[in-house]
């Protein structure tokens, strides 16, 4: 008899704590010396449980945690949601001079890049502005705290890498520099894009005889030097002779990065600016659609909106983009959808002190977690044991069970936005992080699978069509020190392939 999928107590209702692993999965685990109790699996077809192996155990999910973030965001914010960036002015334009400050307000715009900034400044020029008499004020206050990257220890040995970027509400170009390194037999030359005002690159790299393809073996953490207004990015380590490579790095302090890009772009447009670039004081921050008694009158001069949410989800899930996932997670605790604007800020929730006074706004991550857990309760998904840190899976502390993850996928399957969500997942043997996997399996071109990998963690979660062309929810998680060198991937691939080949003939668990 089929069991209704009530994930708040699914395993207890089915009397399941453990089910024998499918033979291909067990063989793959044994071949790599990974014990079966390091593996968690949940397979569901329709409302029936086909396989539950340690499915109730919370485990490190790695990037399959992005499923929780993207499912809840799509349900809560909707497909018309867009992040915003606004450029506002506090003065009138007289003879080409803006008589006041500019305010650049961040609104979790995940597409805010150099082109977007230049386009906004072009609109400013078209309004007749040639010179800015005041300062450029930066408003990052949508997320609380505004700068979550400050003082945080590196996650791993590559803090400069894109996957480690910790976002804020006004993150420009993801704070990345594209560094091009070119060597001949005697020297290494380096340059960077985008072109930043008074920023140079120096390659303090020793030439070595090594294959160009192995250039990263000699890469060392870059840094930068400040000499008055001049900044110099310093590349360190070794580099192969007669080699050319481009690598994106997050090395500049983001206040410097935004200021230098703004000054360079405004100058190229023929604009003049001699003021400072600084964080906006609280008295200048009146969020869109609100009023503050002491805030100067600000009028909108230019704006940029991101792509709609379903398009952003494709980048987050297909390519496992951590920075975008973290921005979206924080947006759950900061923004609501707006059909006209794309999004608008939520009213802040205060943190009260012992005397009842307001101490600070509730942190955005805490508010986002509240949104996720409330959504889980509404969908009868037990949140016990779940630990959610930043919503991306790039975390040592996040935990999620296969049963809980299957609950997110089941709710998404029944959602009005199911097509949008499923289109965001990598397709086996076709695109994203699954493009080179399962090419010889019947799952190829059919299975839609989110992947996750960290040291000691390999996970998959998504939808697989079985031999009768019925869609199954499949979750597989492996937490063990031996998951590296393809071992964990072999186990999860064996699970997907087994479902695609055999699940139609399986007996539904009682």
N, C-alpha and C positions, 0 to 999 in steps of 0.2 A: 504494500500500500504506500502511495506517495506521501511524503512528508511536506507540509507547507514550510516554506523557507522563512522561519521566524528566528533570525540570527541572535536575538537576545538570549536564547536558550537552546540553540540548535543541537549542540552535541549532547546536552543532557536529554533533550527530547528524543533523540535517536539512539540513546544509550551508547554513544561512541566516544571513546577516548583514543583509540588506536585502531588502525586497519592496516593489513599487510600491504607493503609496497608492491606496485606492479613489478613484474620480473625485470624488465629493461632498466627501470629506475634502481632497483636493488643491485643489479649487476654493475651499473655505473658507479654507485656509491662504494661497493666492495672493491672495485678496481682501483679506486683512489684512496682507500683506507679511511673512508668517512663513515662513521657509525650511523645507523638508521635513526637514532634518537636526536641527531643533529639536523633532521629534515622535517619540515612541516608542509603539509599538502592539503588542499581542499579542491575538490572537483564537483561541480554541480551542473545538472542538465535540467532546465526548466525549474521546477520546484523540488527536484529530487537530488539527494546527496548520493553521488557515485563513489566518492572516496574521501575519507577524512583521516589523515595521519598526523597526530599531534597538532591538529588544527586549532585547538584552543590555546596553545602555548604562545605567549607573546615573544617575538623574536626581533632581531635587528632587521629592518626591511630594506635598508639602502634606498635607492631611488624609486622603488615601487611605492614609497610613501607619497610620491607626487600624485598618485591616483586619488588618495584622500583629499589632497588640496584641490585638485582640478575638478573632481566630481562635486564637492561642496561649493566651490566657486561658481561653477556653471549653474548649479541649482539656485544658489542664493543671489548671485549677481546677474545671471541671465546672459543671453547671447549678444545683447546690444551694449554691454558694458565696455567702456573704453577709459583708459587713463588719460589725464590731461596735463598739459604744461601751459601756464599763462604768463604773458609778459604785460606788466601793468606800469603805468606812469602816474606820478603824483603831481605833475605840473603841466602847464600849458606849453605849446610849441610856439615860440616867437622868433621869426626870422631864421627858421631852421634849427633853433636851439631849444632842446627840452629843458624847461626851467624847473628841474626837480630830479628826484631819484627814479630809477627803474627798479621794478621788483620782479624777479623771476621766481614764480611759484611752482613748486613741484607737486604733482598730483598722481604719482605712481604711473607715469607714462613709460611703458616698457619699450617704446619705440623712439624715445628721446635721444637722438644721435646728432652728429655734426650737421647733416643735411637739414634736420628739423630746426636746429638752432639758427642756421643760416637763413632758412626760409622765414623764420619769425623776424629776424633782423632786416631782411629784405622788405617785409611789410612795414617795419618801422621807417625805413628809408622812403618808401612810397608815400608815407604820411607826411613827408617833408622834413623828417628829423635828420640833421647832419651832425649835430654836436649834442652830447649829453653833458649837461652842466653838473648834475649831481653824481651820486654813487650808484653802483649796481648792488641791490640787496638780494640776497638769496634766501628763499623760504623753503626749508626742508621739514617743516614742523608737522606735516600730515601724519608721518609715522612718529610714534613715541617709544623710546627716545629717538631724537632726530638722526643721530649718528651712532648706529649700533656697531659700526666697525671699529670705533675708537677704543683702544685698550684691550681688544679681544686677542688672545694668543692665537698663533697660526694653527689651523686645523691639521696641517701636515707640512712636509718639507718644501712645498711649492706655493707659498702664499701669493706669489705674483701671477699664478695661473688664473684664467678666466673662471674656472669652475669654483674657485674660492672667493669670488667677489661677494661681499656683503652689501646689499643694496640700501639706498635711502630713497626718499620720495622725489629727489631731484638728481638722480643718477644720470649723468651725461655720457653717452658713448660707452657705458659700462666702465668708465674710467680707464679704458684700454688704449695702449699705444701699440701700433703695428711696427715692430722693429725689423728692419731688413739688414741682414748681415751678409756681406760679400767679401770673399777672400781670394787672393792669388797666392803665389808661392812665397810672398814676403810680408804681406800685411792683411789686416782685416779692416774693412770700412763699414760703418753703420750709419743708418738714417732712420727716421721714424715718421709715421703718419698717424693722426693728422698733424699738420704743421701748427705748432704752438708758439705763441709769442715768447721770445727769449728762452727757448728750451732747445738744448743741443744734446747729442748723443755721442758718447765716447766708448770705443771698444777697447777695454783693458784686457784683452784676451790673447793668450799664448797660442801661436799656431802649432798644430801637431799633424803628424802623418796618420790619418784615420779616415775611414769611409765617411763620406758626406752624410749618408743615411744614419750614421751613429753620432751625429753632432751633439745630441742632447746628453750624451755620456759625460761631456766636459762642461756642461752648463752649470753655472753657479748663480746664487741669488743676486739679482742686480740691485742697485741702489741709486741714489741721486745726491748731488752736491748743490749747495746754494752759495752763490757768490754775489751778494747784492741782489739785483733783480734777475740775474742770470741763473738758470737751473741747468744742470748737466746730468743726464741719465748715464749711469756707468754700468756697462756690461762686463761681466767677469767670467773667468774660467778659461777653458781652452776651446779652440775651433779648428776644424779640419782645413787644410790648405785646399785651394781651388774649389771652394764650396759656396753655395748661395742658399740662404734659408730666411724665412720670415716667421716671426713668432710674436704673438700678442701678449703683452705684459701689463699688469696692474701694479705700478710702482710709484707713481706720483701721488702726493696727498691730493684728495679730490677737490679741495678748495683751490689749490694751485692749478689743477687740470682745467677746471671750469673757467677760472679767470683767464688763463693763457689762451684757451680756445676762443673765448668771447672776444678778447682783445684782438687776436689775429683775424677772426672773421669780420669784426666790425671795421677794422682798418682796411681789409681787402674790399669792403663795400664803400670805401671812401668816407667812413664815419670818423668822428673825433671823440675821444674819451680820455680824460685825465683824472677821473675820480678813482675811488677805491672800490674794490669788490669785497663785500663783507656779509656776514650773516645778518639777516633782518632782525631788528629789535622787536620785542613782543608788541610794542605800541604800533608797529606797522603792519601787523598780521591780522587782517580781517578776511577770513575764508570766503570763498566765492558764495554769494547769496546771503551773506550775513553782514552785520554791522558792528563795529566796536567804537565806543564813545571817543577814545583817544586816537583812533587810527586815522591817518590822513586820507583824504579822498583819493581813491585810486580808480583809474579808468582802464579798461582792457584795451591794449594796443595790438596784441597779436596772440594767437593761441595755436597749440598743436594737440591733436588727439591721436592716440594709438590705434592700431588695428582693432577690430572687434575681438572679443574674448575667444571665440572659437578658433580664430587664426593664431592667436597667441598660444592656445593650448597645444597646437601642433608643434610649435617650437619647444614647449616645455616637455611634452611627453615623447615625441619622436626622437628628439636629440638630447633629452634629459638635461635641460638647461636649469642649473641650480639658481642662478641669479633671478631669472624670470619666475621660477617657482616660489622663491622666497618673497619676491615683490608681490606676487598674487596672494600668498598667504597673509602677508601684512595688510593687503588691501581688504581682506575679509574683515579685519578689525578696524578699518579706517574709512571705508567708502561704501556707498550704495549706488546702484545703477540709476541713471537719469536719462530718459528717452531723448531729451533735447541736448544735454551737455555731454552725455556718455557716462558721467559719474559725478557725484558730489559728496562732500565729507559727511560722515556721521557726526551726530552731536557727541562731544567728548563725554566719557564717563569718568568721574573723579575718583581718586583714591583718598579716603578720609583718614585723618589722624585720630588719635585717642580722644581728642577734644571735639571731634566732629568737623574740624576745619579741613579744607581741601589741601592735601599735601602735593599731589601731582595728578596728571591725567593717567588713567589706566593704560599700561603699556599695550601697544598695538598687538604684540604677539599673544599676550594674555587674552585680549578681546577676541582675537582670531581663534584661539583654542576654545573659548566659550562657544563661538559660532559653530565650530566643527562638532563639539560634543552635543550641543543642542540639536543639530541636524541628525546626529546619530540616534539620539533618543527618539526623535520624531519618526525615524525609520526603523525603530525597534532593533537597533544594533547595540549590543553590549559594549560599553567603552572601558570596561574594567581592564586594568593593566596597560592600556594604551598610553604611550608617552609621545607627545608631539612637541618638537623643539622649534624648528623653523619651517617645517612643511615640505622640505626638499629631499630629505633622506640623507643629506650630507651632515651627519651627526653621529656621535658616539653613543648618544642616549636615547634616540627615538626607538620606540618599540610598537609593534603591531602584530596581531595574530593572523594566520591564514584565514580563520573564520571571520574576523573583522574585515579584512581586505575583501573577502568574497561578498560581504555585506555591501560594501561600497559599490562593487561591480554589479551586484544584483539590482541595487537601487538605480544605478545609472542605466542599466538595461531596460528598466521600466519607465525611465524619465522621458518627458517630451523632447528633451535634448539628447536622447540616445545617439542619433546619427552624428551630431556634432562631437560628442565625446569619443565615440568609437573611431571616428575619422582622425582623431588626434593621436591614436596609438600606432606604434611602429608595426609594419606589416612584415611577416616572416619572409626572408629571402628577397625583400623588395626595397625597404627604405629604413631610415632612422637607425637606431641601435640594433635592429634585427636584420639589417640588409645582407649580412654574410652568414646568417644562421639558418639551418634547416632547409638547405637548398634541395636535398634529396628526400624530403619528407612530404607526405600529403598535406602537411600544414603549410607548406610553401605557398605564398601569395594569398592565403586564406586567414591564417591566425593573426590576430591583432594583440600584440603583447608588449607591455611595459617591462623594461628590464631594470635591474639594480645591481650594483657592484661596489663593494668596499673591501678593505682588507678583512678577510675572514667572513665575508658575506656575499652571497649570490642569490638573487631572487627574480622571479617572473610573476606577472599577474596580467590576466586579460581574458580574451575570448578565443576559443578554438572550435572549429566545426568538426564534428565527429564523422565516422564513416557513413552515417545516414544523413549528413549535411545538417545536423541539428547543432545549434550553438551551445557550447558548454563554457561555464566559468571555470577558469583554471588558475590556481595560485600555488606556487612552489617556492619555498624558502630554505636555504641551506646556511647554517651558521656554524662554521668550523674553520680552524686554522689552515686546513688543507684545501680550501676552495680555489686557491690560485692556480695558475698555469692551465686554465681550462677545465679543471676538475669539477667545480661547481656548475659551470655552464653545461658540461656533459650530462650532469644529473637532471637539470631543469629542461634541457633539450629533449632528453629521453622521456620526460613526463609529457611534454607537449606532443611529441611524436606518438606516444602511446595513446593519448586521447584521440588524436586525429585518425589513428588506424583502428582502434579497438573499442572505444567507449560505447558505441552503439549496441554492442552485444553484452555489455555489462549488466549485471543484476543490480537493481536499486537496493541500497542498504535498508534493512528493516527499521 
